[in-house]
């Protein structure tokens, strides 16, 4: 739920090109011992999801995008991926 909240509350995304944008943050889930770097990535897509969403846990309601989150311990900036 925390990941979904971070995506929904985000108003500024860094643009890579016409399709991809991202933002990153350091975060430590409650059960984890260390803070890690999280990359939140969204891809513009033409198709709108029409399938039912089970429990509405991980699909943000921003139509026209697909979202992914990557957890890493690498120190590179997002543009270099």
N, C-alpha and C positions, 0 to 999 in steps of 0.2 A: 504494500500500500504506500509505503514511503517513496518508492521509486516513481510510482504513478503521480503522486502529489508533486514531486519535484518537476516532472515533465509538464504537468498541467499549469503550474504556477510560473513557469519560465516564459518570459515575454521576449527576450533577446537571444537569438541563436546566431552562432558564427556561421557564415555562409562559405561553403567550399566551391560550389558551382550551382547551376540551376536545379539540380536534383538533391544534393546532399547539404545538410547543415548539422551543427553539433554544438554542445557545450560540455564543459567538464567541471567536476568538483571533487574535493576530498571529503570522504564520508566514512563513518564507521557504524554499521548496523549494531543494534544493541547487543546481539549475541557474539559479535566478533571481538577479538582482542586488539586489533590494529586498525588504523585508518588506511584506506586505499583510495586510489584515484579511479573515479567512475567517469566514463565517457558516454554521454547520452547522444545518440545519433538518430536523425530522422531522414527519411527518404521520401521525396515527393512521388506519389503514385497516382496513376489515372483512375484506377478502379476503387470504388467505395466499398468497404466491407458490408456485406449483406447477411452474413451468417449470424446466428444468435451468439451472443456473448455470455459465456457462463460466468455468473457472479460479478461480472464487470470489474474484475480485479486488475487486469494488466493491459487493457486496451483503452488508452486515453481517447476522449471524444473530440479529436481534431481530425476531421475527415480530410482525405487527400494525402495523408502521411502514414508511413509505417515506422515504428520505433524499435530501436535496439539499445541495449545498455551493455557496455564492456567494462569489466573490472580488471585493473592492471596494476602492477607494481613498477612498470616502466616509467621513466621520467620524461619521455619525449612529449613535445607539444602535439596537439591534435592535427594540425595541418600536415604533418610529416607522415601520416599513415597512408 
